[in-house]
Amino acid sequence: MATLSVNTVSILPLLGLTVYFSLINVRVTLTALIFSFMFNAPAYSQSLQSQMAVESQFVELIPPSQFSYMKGSVKRFTESNKRYIVFSGTTALPTVFTRMDGTTGNPMGISDSKILTGRWIWEYKVDCDDLTYDRASDGVSWRPLRFDPTAIAMAELFCPDIKWSTLPVI
């Protein structure tokens, strides 16, 4: 069994100063460390394999996107020499809560009839020229795109002239 005893260590840092640390009875037993690793390595490997076996039993669920639009709902129109798109889409809003009396509601006071498959479905209008949008019946009028990720994404996808001109007209 190989052992190393260290009583005093001298370290020479940059500026040529000598610093002494006094270590009393420090012994490093290399043989013990090697045997410890050899005997614990199979247990670690077995633990890792059993963890992987358990993980393989689970299937990841991918929730529906909070920001989406219905296929076939995107259309275009012009009004007062401005270009618009309209579509049905979803966005992230505060969650529905249950009141003490058991009825449901939401912080924005939006009718539960807007909910389909657990998400609010909105009729959007996006002004491609002013970069504003309006969600029908949300109680707020036209506002900048930056307030709704769905409106931003749809404007980026469908407002460029090349793409806008290919949409069906209302």
C-alpha positions, 0 to 999 in steps of 0.5 A, spaced: 500 500 500 503 506 497 502 512 502 504 519 501 505 523 508 505 531 507 507 535 513 509 542 510 507 545 503 511 550 500 508 554 494 511 560 490 506 565 487 508 570 482 512 576 486 517 571 489 513 570 496 513 564 499 507 561 503 507 555 507 501 551 509 502 547 515 498 540 514 498 535 519 498 528 518 495 528 511 495 521 508 493 520 501 492 512 500 492 511 492 490 504 493 484 505 497 482 510 492 483 505 486 479 499 490 474 504 491 473 506 484 473 498 482 468 496 487 463 502 486 464 502 478 459 496 477 454 499 482 454 506 478 453 502 471 447 498 474 444 504 477 445 508 470 442 502 466 436 501 471 435 509 470 435 509 463 430 503 463 425 507 467 426 513 463 424 508 457 417 507 459 415 514 459 412 517 453 413 525 452 407 529 451 407 535 447 402 540 448 398 544 443 401 550 441 398 556 445 400 560 438 396 557 432 392 559 427 386 555 423 388 552 416 384 555 411 382 561 415 387 566 413 384 571 408 386 578 405 382 584 403 383 592 402 380 598 405 382 605 405 388 603 400 391 599 406 392 591 406 389 587 411 389 579 413 384 576 417 384 569 420 382 565 426 387 563 431 389 562 438 394 566 443 396 565 450 392 569 455 391 568 463 388 561 465 381 560 466 379 560 474 374 557 478 370 562 483 368 560 490 361 558 488 364 553 482 363 558 476 368 559 472 371 565 469 377 569 467 381 575 469 379 579 462 372 577 463 372 574 456 366 569 455 367 562 456 364 561 449 371 563 446 374 556 448 374 551 444 379 545 446 381 548 452 384 554 448 381 561 446 379 562 439 379 569 436 378 572 430 384 576 428 384 582 423 392 584 422 393 591 418 399 589 414 401 597 413 400 600 420 403 593 423 397 593 428 391 588 430 385 587 433 382 581 436 374 581 435 370 581 442 376 581 447 374 588 449 380 592 446 381 596 440 387 596 435 394 595 438 401 594 436 403 587 434 408 587 439 402 585 444 401 578 441 406 573 439 400 570 434 399 576 431 406 578 430 408 571 427 402 571 422 404 578 420 411 576 418 408 570 414 402 573 410 404 580 410 409 581 405 406 582 398 408 576 395 405 572 400 399 576 401 397 577 394 396 569 394 391 569 399 384 568 398 380 575 398 374 576 402 
